[in-house]
Amino acid sequence: MGVNAYLDPVQREILERAKVGVAGLGGLGSNVLSHLVRAGIRRFAAADFDVVSASNLNRQFFFADQIGMKKTEALAENLRRITPGLELDFRDLRLTAENIPELFSDCDVVVEAFDRAEAKTMLVAAMAKTGIPVVAASGLAGFGRSDGIRLRKVNSRIYIAGDLVSGISPDLAPASPRVGIAAAMEANTVVALLLDEEI
């Protein structure tokens, strides 16, 4: 049963049938996907146009021997080491307001995992017409202040993890601990939504 050993049959069926979209495969997206695969989800759509760089390794689910690889290819390789046989529709492209609805049209939940505020806003706006829930993040740079990272329910379809203020800057670097907390919170929210658990 592997990663599904702790699920009851109903939970297992729900999670294996679900499809989750992830917009961006960096610090948030790569770690969200790792958590979701370990939670028992097997079907994903995702996109990122970047390649793995040495500066990514402090917070992203990649390895030194993958530097220079497309993130879509490297992450697919890593996730299939957790669970072989995953259904991964990973596309090497820049997401836009025009292609977002098409890529995520058959997803049950979409995770926003961009770095820039304007890209986050674009994704939420593009998904608004679809009725598909979006789990986003904002404010996760720096160190410490773990209790400041929390989940906020904006409405029945939008959830935001983070402290809403700690953007990346010369004084606040993106690093694994706080990025990881936000990524785990996003993943936990996705699973709760799919299983109809309390958020």
Residue pairs with C-beta under 8 A, 6 or more apart in sequence:
2 83
3 37
3 38
3 39
3 40
3 82
3 83
4 12
4 15
4 16
4 40
7 15
7 40
11 40
11 195
12 40
14 194
14 195
15 39
15 40
15 41
15 42
15 191
15 194
15 195
16 40
16 41
16 42
16 43
17 43
18 41
18 43
18 108
18 109
18 194
19 43
19 44
19 45
19 87
19 106
19 107
19 108
20 36
20 41
20 43
20 44
20 45
20 107
20 108
20 109
20 110
20 111
20 190
21 44
21 45
21 46
21 103
21 104
21 107
21 109
21 110
21 111
21 132
22 29
22 32
22 33
22 44
22 45
22 46
22 110
22 111
22 113
23 29
23 46
23 47
23 95
23 100
23 104
23 110
23 111
23 112
23 113
23 114
23 123
24 46
24 47
24 48
24 95
24 112
24 113
24 114
24 115
24 119
25 33
25 46
25 47
25 48
25 50
25 71
25 72
25 75
25 90
25 113
26 48
26 50
26 56
26 60
26 71
26 113
26 115
27 56
27 59
27 60
27 113
27 174
27 176
27 179
27 183
28 111
28 113
28 114
28 137
28 140
28 179
28 182
28 183
28 186
29 46
29 48
29 111
29 113
29 183
30 60
30 61
30 62
30 71
30 75
30 78
31 59
31 60
31 61
31 179
31 180
31 183
31 184
31 187
32 111
32 113
32 183
32 186
32 187
32 190
33 44
33 46
33 61
33 75
33 79
34 61
34 78
34 79
34 82
35 183
35 184
35 187
35 188
36 44
36 187
36 190
36 191
37 79
37 82
37 83
37 86
38 82
39 187
39 191
41 190
41 191
41 194
42 83
42 85
42 86
42 87
43 86
43 87
44 86
44 87
44 88
44 89
44 90
45 89
45 90
45 91
45 103
45 104
45 106
45 107
46 72
46 75
46 88
46 89
46 90
46 91
47 72
47 90
47 91
47 92
47 93
47 94
47 95
47 103
48 71
48 72
48 90
48 92
49 92
49 93
49 94
50 70
50 71
51 68
51 69
51 70
51 71
52 60
52 62
52 66
52 67
52 68
52 69
52 70
52 71
52 74
53 67
54 64
54 67
56 62
57 63
57 64
57 67
58 174
58 175
58 176
59 174
59 175
59 176
59 179
59 180
61 75
61 78
62 69
62 71
62 74
62 75
62 78
63 74
63 78
66 74
66 77
66 78
70 92
72 90
72 91
72 92
73 90
73 92
75 90
76 86
76 88
76 90
79 86
79 88
80 86
80 88
89 103
91 103
93 99
95 103
95 119
95 123
96 122
97 122
97 125
97 126
100 122
100 123
100 126
100 127
101 126
101 127
101 129
101 130
104 110
104 127
104 130
104 132
105 130
107 132
108 132
108 133
108 193
108 194
109 132
109 133
109 134
109 135
109 190
109 193
109 194
110 123
110 127
110 132
110 133
110 134
110 135
111 134
111 135
111 136
111 186
111 187
111 190
112 120
112 123
112 124
112 134
112 135
112 136
112 137
113 137
113 183
113 186
114 120
114 123
115 168
115 174
117 138
117 167
120 136
120 138
123 134
123 136
124 134
124 136
124 158
127 134
131 157
132 157
133 156
133 157
133 158
133 159
133 193
134 157
134 158
134 159
135 159
135 160
135 161
135 186
135 189
135 190
135 193
136 158
136 159
136 160
136 161
136 186
137 160
137 161
137 162
137 182
137 183
137 185
137 186
138 160
138 161
138 162
138 164
139 148
139 149
139 162
139 163
139 164
139 165
139 166
139 167
140 149
140 161
140 162
140 163
140 166
140 174
140 178
140 179
140 181
140 182
141 166
141 167
141 168
141 169
141 172
141 173
141 174
141 175
141 178
142 166
142 171
142 172
142 173
142 175
142 178
143 175
143 177
143 178
145 163
145 166
145 178
146 177
146 178
146 181
148 163
148 166
149 161
149 162
149 163
149 178
149 181
149 182
149 185
150 161
150 162
150 163
150 185
151 159
151 160
151 161
151 185
151 189
151 199
152 159
152 160
152 161
152 164
153 159
153 199
154 160
159 189
159 199
161 182
161 185
161 186
161 189
162 182
166 172
166 178
168 174
189 199
191 197
192 198
192 199
193 199
